[in-house]
Amino acid sequence: MSPRQDIAGALLDQAGRTYASEAGITLTDEPAPLYRLLVLSVLLSTRIKADIAVAAAAELSRAGMGTPKGMLDATWQDRVDALGRAHYTRYDESTATALGDGAHQLVDEYSGDLRELRSRADGDPGRIRELLTGFPRLGPVGADIFAREAQAVWPELRPALDGKALDGARRVGLPDSPAKLAALVEPDELAALAAALVRVALDKKLAEKVTR
């Protein structure tokens, strides 16, 4: 095993939990978990700590808003309150509005099923990202977050290693090339590797621990 593979292994061992998993999402290619990932991606794409965004996604699901129907059945105040319980308070009101609007859009344009978006993109990763940015409060950063996690169940997105993940790769001495990074792990480990790279990009002490 090469030194780079050793570092990749350490990343997976010490930081390789996906953000979806941390939010309690068992990601499969099914409407409900994909929708929950979409919500998580919206929450993570604002300027707020990742752990708060993850907690907010979990709280929304616990409150019955883990499907587009559940989100639409909830009131705007229900959404604000759920976000507040997770301390997602800086953007709670605007995010509550965006989540309601996004659920409406998903139902209207894709029958509530992100697999229809995938089908409409015809397997083109760039087109998937482009369509995702059509949702409220989900710009290119949010689309990249979704792709990083969804590559676990949508193989055409692989390797989804965006700028933040590549920042992490540089920090721990790995190549900042998606293709070279992908060669260090099994294809089904790419989502976990991407999450680990983002974590070390955000946490210098964790990066030092991984490379120690």
Short mmCIF file of the C-alpha atoms (twelve columns), coordinates in Angstrom:
data_MODEL
# 
_entry.id   MODEL 
# 
loop_
_atom_site.group_PDB 
_atom_site.id 
_atom_site.type_symbol 
_atom_site.label_atom_id 
_atom_site.label_alt_id 
_atom_site.label_comp_id 
_atom_site.label_asym_id 
_atom_site.label_seq_id 
_atom_site.Cartn_x 
_atom_site.Cartn_y 
_atom_site.Cartn_z 
_atom_site.pdbx_PDB_model_num 
ATOM 1   C CA . MET A 1   0.000   0.000  0.000   1 
ATOM 2   C CA . SER A 2   1.350   3.424  -0.967  1 
ATOM 3   C CA . PRO A 3   1.684   6.363  1.457   1 
ATOM 4   C CA . ARG A 4   -1.203  8.070  -0.345  1 
ATOM 5   C CA . GLN A 5   -3.396  5.010  0.129   1 
ATOM 6   C CA . ASP A 6   -2.414  4.984  3.810   1 
ATOM 7   C CA . ILE A 7   -3.619  8.585  4.164   1 
ATOM 8   C CA . ALA A 8   -6.819  7.803  2.291   1 
ATOM 9   C CA . GLY A 9   -7.423  4.873  4.607   1 
ATOM 10  C CA . ALA A 10  -6.834  7.041  7.658   1 
ATOM 11  C CA . LEU A 11  -9.267  9.615  6.273   1 
ATOM 12  C CA . LEU A 12  -11.957 6.983  5.879   1 
ATOM 13  C CA . ASP A 13  -11.296 5.541  9.337   1 
ATOM 14  C CA . GLN A 14  -11.209 8.834  11.215  1 
ATOM 15  C CA . ALA A 15  -13.454 11.184 9.259   1 
ATOM 16  C CA . GLY A 16  -15.282 9.135  6.647   1 
ATOM 17  C CA . ARG A 17  -18.837 9.458  7.874   1 
ATOM 18  C CA . THR A 18  -20.994 11.125 5.265   1 
ATOM 19  C CA . TYR A 19  -22.977 14.184 6.231   1 
ATOM 20  C CA . ALA A 20  -26.148 12.353 5.201   1 
ATOM 21  C CA . SER A 21  -25.369 9.556  7.639   1 
ATOM 22  C CA . GLU A 22  -24.632 12.074 10.370  1 
ATOM 23  C CA . ALA A 23  -28.069 13.594 9.762   1 
ATOM 24  C CA . GLY A 24  -29.692 10.183 10.159  1 
ATOM 25  C CA . ILE A 25  -30.282 9.645  6.437   1 
ATOM 26  C CA . THR A 26  -29.816 6.119  5.159   1 
ATOM 27  C CA . LEU A 27  -29.179 7.129  1.591   1 
ATOM 28  C CA . THR A 28  -30.786 4.993  -1.093  1 
ATOM 29  C CA . ASP A 29  -32.050 5.772  -4.585  1 
ATOM 30  C CA . GLU A 30  -35.568 6.375  -3.284  1 
ATOM 31  C CA . PRO A 31  -37.673 9.569  -3.134  1 
ATOM 32  C CA . ALA A 32  -37.679 10.200 0.635   1 
ATOM 33  C CA . PRO A 33  -33.939 9.873  1.393   1 
ATOM 34  C CA . LEU A 34  -33.037 11.801 -1.757  1 
ATOM 35  C CA . TYR A 35  -35.386 14.588 -0.684  1 
ATOM 36  C CA . ARG A 36  -33.860 14.648 2.784   1 
ATOM 37  C CA . LEU A 37  -30.430 14.972 1.150   1 
ATOM 38  C CA . LEU A 38  -31.738 17.885 -0.904  1 
ATOM 39  C CA . VAL A 39  -32.907 19.608 2.288   1 
ATOM 40  C CA . LEU A 40  -29.566 18.904 3.959   1 
ATOM 41  C CA . SER A 41  -27.745 20.386 0.969   1 
ATOM 42  C CA . VAL A 42  -29.801 23.577 1.218   1 
ATOM 43  C CA . LEU A 43  -29.021 23.832 4.930   1 
ATOM 44  C CA . LEU A 44  -25.297 23.153 4.481   1 
ATOM 45  C CA . SER A 45  -24.893 25.693 1.692   1 
ATOM 46  C CA . THR A 46  -25.484 28.712 3.932   1 
ATOM 47  C CA . ARG A 47  -22.783 30.314 6.054   1 
ATOM 48  C CA . ILE A 48  -23.490 28.284 9.154   1 
ATOM 49  C CA . LYS A 49  -21.578 25.537 10.956  1 
ATOM 50  C CA . ALA A 50  -21.967 22.116 9.412   1 
ATOM 51  C CA . ASP A 51  -22.955 20.442 12.682  1 
ATOM 52  C CA . ILE A 52  -25.834 22.895 13.115  1 
ATOM 53  C CA . ALA A 53  -27.012 22.303 9.547   1 
ATOM 54  C CA . VAL A 54  -26.861 18.537 10.092  1 
ATOM 55  C CA . ALA A 55  -28.817 18.852 13.338  1 
ATOM 56  C CA . ALA A 56  -31.412 21.013 11.589  1 
ATOM 57  C CA . ALA A 57  -31.912 18.442 8.837   1 
ATOM 58  C CA . ALA A 58  -32.428 15.724 11.442  1 
ATOM 59  C CA . GLU A 59  -34.862 17.891 13.408  1 
ATOM 60  C CA . LEU A 60  -36.952 18.695 10.332  1 
ATOM 61  C CA . SER A 61  -37.262 14.984 9.628   1 
ATOM 62  C CA . ARG A 62  -38.202 14.199 13.233  1 
ATOM 63  C CA . ALA A 63  -40.894 16.864 12.980  1 
ATOM 64  C CA . GLY A 64  -42.460 15.105 9.994   1 
ATOM 65  C CA . MET A 65  -40.847 17.155 7.238   1 
ATOM 66  C CA . GLY A 66  -38.757 14.401 5.674   1 
ATOM 67  C CA . THR A 67  -40.822 14.261 2.488   1 
ATOM 68  C CA . PRO A 68  -42.113 16.987 0.161   1 
ATOM 69  C CA . LYS A 69  -45.669 16.292 1.362   1 
ATOM 70  C CA . GLY A 70  -44.579 16.550 4.985   1 
ATOM 71  C CA . MET A 71  -42.803 19.819 4.288   1 
ATOM 72  C CA . LEU A 72  -45.882 21.223 2.558   1 
ATOM 73  C CA . ASP A 73  -48.266 19.988 5.256   1 
ATOM 74  C CA . ALA A 74  -46.201 21.851 7.868   1 
ATOM 75  C CA . THR A 75  -46.762 25.550 8.349   1 
ATOM 76  C CA . TRP A 76  -44.070 28.135 7.808   1 
ATOM 77  C CA . GLN A 77  -43.949 28.551 11.590  1 
ATOM 78  C CA . ASP A 78  -43.532 24.785 12.046  1 
ATOM 79  C CA . ARG A 79  -40.435 24.993 9.851   1 
ATOM 80  C CA . VAL A 80  -39.067 28.012 11.702  1 
ATOM 81  C CA . ASP A 81  -39.625 26.280 15.045  1 
ATOM 82  C CA . ALA A 82  -37.884 23.080 13.936  1 
ATOM 83  C CA . LEU A 83  -34.894 25.039 12.664  1 
ATOM 84  C CA . GLY A 84  -34.805 26.994 15.906  1 
ATOM 85  C CA . ARG A 85  -34.734 23.834 18.008  1 
ATOM 86  C CA . ALA A 86  -31.553 22.885 16.147  1 
ATOM 87  C CA . HIS A 87  -30.117 26.399 16.711  1 
ATOM 88  C CA . TYR A 88  -30.314 27.139 12.981  1 
ATOM 89  C CA . THR A 89  -31.431 30.638 13.843  1 
ATOM 90  C CA . ARG A 90  -29.497 33.072 11.688  1 
ATOM 91  C CA . TYR A 91  -31.304 32.087 8.495   1 
ATOM 92  C CA . ASP A 92  -34.361 30.355 9.949   1 
ATOM 93  C CA . GLU A 93  -37.111 32.507 8.451   1 
ATOM 94  C CA . SER A 94  -35.708 32.760 4.928   1 
ATOM 95  C CA . THR A 95  -34.781 29.073 4.963   1 
ATOM 96  C CA . ALA A 96  -38.285 28.096 6.105   1 
ATOM 97  C CA . THR A 97  -39.662 29.958 3.104   1 
ATOM 98  C CA . ALA A 98  -37.123 28.398 0.716   1 
ATOM 99  C CA . LEU A 99  -37.863 24.875 1.957   1 
ATOM 100 C CA . GLY A 100 -41.577 25.354 1.410   1 
ATOM 101 C CA . ASP A 101 -41.041 26.799 -2.051  1 
ATOM 102 C CA . GLY A 102 -38.580 24.033 -2.905  1 
ATOM 103 C CA . ALA A 103 -41.032 21.307 -1.876  1 
ATOM 104 C CA . HIS A 104 -43.686 22.906 -4.091  1 
ATOM 105 C CA . GLN A 105 -41.244 23.016 -6.986  1 
ATOM 106 C CA . LEU A 106 -40.194 19.399 -6.527  1 
ATOM 107 C CA . VAL A 107 -43.816 18.268 -6.599  1 
ATOM 108 C CA . ASP A 108 -44.748 20.474 -9.546  1 
ATOM 109 C CA . GLU A 109 -41.714 19.789 -11.744 1 
ATOM 110 C CA . TYR A 110 -40.647 16.273 -10.739 1 
ATOM 111 C CA . SER A 111 -43.733 14.698 -9.122  1 
ATOM 112 C CA . GLY A 112 -41.929 14.890 -5.768  1 
ATOM 113 C CA . ASP A 113 -39.175 12.517 -6.919  1 
ATOM 114 C CA . LEU A 114 -35.586 13.598 -7.568  1 
ATOM 115 C CA . ARG A 115 -35.088 10.492 -9.676  1 
ATOM 116 C CA . GLU A 116 -37.109 12.305 -12.326 1 
ATOM 117 C CA . LEU A 117 -34.548 15.107 -12.233 1 
ATOM 118 C CA . ARG A 118 -31.837 12.492 -12.703 1 
ATOM 119 C CA . SER A 119 -33.716 11.007 -15.643 1 
ATOM 120 C CA . ARG A 120 -34.225 14.420 -17.209 1 
ATOM 121 C CA . ALA A 121 -30.463 15.032 -16.992 1 
ATOM 122 C CA . ASP A 122 -29.904 11.808 -18.968 1 
ATOM 123 C CA . GLY A 123 -26.883 10.792 -16.929 1 
ATOM 124 C CA . ASP A 124 -24.996 14.059 -17.409 1 
ATOM 125 C CA . PRO A 125 -23.390 15.117 -14.092 1 
ATOM 126 C CA . GLY A 126 -23.169 18.754 -15.163 1 
ATOM 127 C CA . ARG A 127 -26.835 18.784 -16.114 1 
ATOM 128 C CA . ILE A 128 -27.812 17.220 -12.787 1 
ATOM 129 C CA . ARG A 129 -26.001 20.034 -10.982 1 
ATOM 130 C CA . GLU A 130 -27.577 22.630 -13.271 1 
ATOM 131 C CA . LEU A 131 -31.087 21.340 -12.587 1 
ATOM 132 C CA . LEU A 132 -30.413 21.240 -8.849  1 
ATOM 133 C CA . THR A 133 -29.505 24.922 -8.839  1 
ATOM 134 C CA . GLY A 134 -33.065 25.620 -9.927  1 
ATOM 135 C CA . PHE A 135 -34.244 24.964 -6.375  1 
ATOM 136 C CA . PRO A 136 -34.525 27.931 -3.989  1 
ATOM 137 C CA . ARG A 137 -31.351 28.660 -1.993  1 
ATOM 138 C CA . LEU A 138 -29.432 25.895 -3.762  1 
ATOM 139 C CA . GLY A 139 -26.663 27.453 -5.817  1 
ATOM 140 C CA . PRO A 140 -23.577 25.783 -7.276  1 
ATOM 141 C CA . VAL A 141 -22.132 25.152 -3.803  1 
ATOM 142 C CA . GLY A 142 -25.281 23.384 -2.688  1 
ATOM 143 C CA . ALA A 143 -25.419 21.360 -5.896  1 
ATOM 144 C CA . ASP A 144 -21.825 20.248 -5.279  1 
ATOM 145 C CA . ILE A 145 -22.747 19.228 -1.723  1 
ATOM 146 C CA . PHE A 146 -25.643 17.159 -3.038  1 
ATOM 147 C CA . ALA A 147 -23.415 15.535 -5.669  1 
ATOM 148 C CA . ARG A 148 -20.685 14.702 -3.138  1 
ATOM 149 C CA . GLU A 149 -23.177 12.710 -1.095  1 
ATOM 150 C CA . ALA A 150 -25.440 11.400 -3.868  1 
ATOM 151 C CA . GLN A 151 -22.513 9.795  -5.725  1 
ATOM 152 C CA . ALA A 152 -23.007 6.929  -3.277  1 
ATOM 153 C CA . VAL A 153 -26.226 6.000  -5.120  1 
ATOM 154 C CA . TRP A 154 -25.895 7.863  -8.438  1 
ATOM 155 C CA . PRO A 155 -22.632 6.459  -9.896  1 
ATOM 156 C CA . GLU A 156 -22.641 8.831  -12.871 1 
ATOM 157 C CA . LEU A 157 -21.678 11.635 -10.471 1 
ATOM 158 C CA . ARG A 158 -18.382 9.959  -9.559  1 
ATOM 159 C CA . PRO A 159 -15.910 11.324 -8.788  1 
ATOM 160 C CA . ALA A 160 -17.751 14.247 -7.138  1 
ATOM 161 C CA . LEU A 161 -14.871 15.992 -5.405  1 
ATOM 162 C CA . ASP A 162 -15.411 19.736 -5.408  1 
ATOM 163 C CA . GLY A 163 -13.211 22.650 -4.417  1 
ATOM 164 C CA . LYS A 164 -13.669 22.192 -0.673  1 
ATOM 165 C CA . ALA A 165 -12.782 18.498 -0.905  1 
ATOM 166 C CA . LEU A 166 -9.706  19.343 -2.957  1 
ATOM 167 C CA . ASP A 167 -8.697  21.894 -0.302  1 
ATOM 168 C CA . GLY A 168 -8.754  19.027 2.168   1 
ATOM 169 C CA . ALA A 169 -6.690  16.836 -0.135  1 
ATOM 170 C CA . ARG A 170 -3.983  19.477 -0.352  1 
ATOM 171 C CA . ARG A 171 -3.999  19.908 3.420   1 
ATOM 172 C CA . VAL A 172 -3.182  16.232 4.013   1 
ATOM 173 C CA . GLY A 173 -0.702  15.913 1.153   1 
ATOM 174 C CA . LEU A 174 -2.907  14.149 -1.367  1 
ATOM 175 C CA . PRO A 175 -3.181  15.134 -5.041  1 
ATOM 176 C CA . ASP A 176 -5.771  17.770 -5.833  1 
ATOM 177 C CA . SER A 177 -7.001  15.828 -8.841  1 
ATOM 178 C CA . PRO A 178 -10.422 14.129 -8.616  1 
ATOM 179 C CA . ALA A 179 -9.260  11.266 -10.836 1 
ATOM 180 C CA . LYS A 180 -6.121  10.610 -8.790  1 
ATOM 181 C CA . LEU A 181 -8.047  10.785 -5.514  1 
ATOM 182 C CA . ALA A 182 -10.685 8.398  -6.839  1 
ATOM 183 C CA . ALA A 183 -7.966  5.879  -7.647  1 
ATOM 184 C CA . LEU A 184 -7.047  5.647  -3.954  1 
ATOM 185 C CA . VAL A 185 -10.356 4.117  -2.801  1 
ATOM 186 C CA . GLU A 186 -13.096 1.822  -4.004  1 
ATOM 187 C CA . PRO A 187 -15.852 3.537  -6.025  1 
ATOM 188 C CA . ASP A 188 -18.431 2.987  -3.296  1 
ATOM 189 C CA . GLU A 189 -16.137 4.744  -0.805  1 
ATOM 190 C CA . LEU A 190 -15.990 8.008  -2.740  1 
ATOM 191 C CA . ALA A 191 -18.829 9.712  -0.872  1 
ATOM 192 C CA . ALA A 192 -17.169 8.912  2.442   1 
ATOM 193 C CA . LEU A 193 -13.793 10.099 1.142   1 
ATOM 194 C CA . ALA A 194 -15.352 13.356 -0.071  1 
ATOM 195 C CA . ALA A 195 -16.916 13.978 3.337   1 
ATOM 196 C CA . ALA A 196 -13.618 13.223 5.076   1 
ATOM 197 C CA . LEU A 197 -11.715 15.604 2.808   1 
ATOM 198 C CA . VAL A 198 -14.212 18.377 3.524   1 
ATOM 199 C CA . ARG A 199 -13.842 17.757 7.245   1 
ATOM 200 C CA . VAL A 200 -10.053 18.050 7.173   1 
ATOM 201 C CA . ALA A 201 -10.356 21.176 5.042   1 
ATOM 202 C CA . LEU A 202 -12.414 22.708 7.852   1 
ATOM 203 C CA . ASP A 203 -10.450 21.285 10.796  1 
ATOM 204 C CA . LYS A 204 -6.665  21.669 10.916  1 
ATOM 205 C CA . LYS A 205 -6.334  19.512 14.037  1 
ATOM 206 C CA . LEU A 206 -8.197  16.662 12.386  1 
ATOM 207 C CA . ALA A 207 -5.937  16.961 9.354   1 
ATOM 208 C CA . GLU A 208 -2.892  16.710 11.598  1 
ATOM 209 C CA . LYS A 209 -4.360  13.645 13.319  1 
ATOM 210 C CA . VAL A 210 -4.972  11.918 9.998   1 
ATOM 211 C CA . THR A 211 -1.423  12.462 8.794   1 
ATOM 212 C CA . ARG A 212 0.314   11.742 12.094  1 
# 
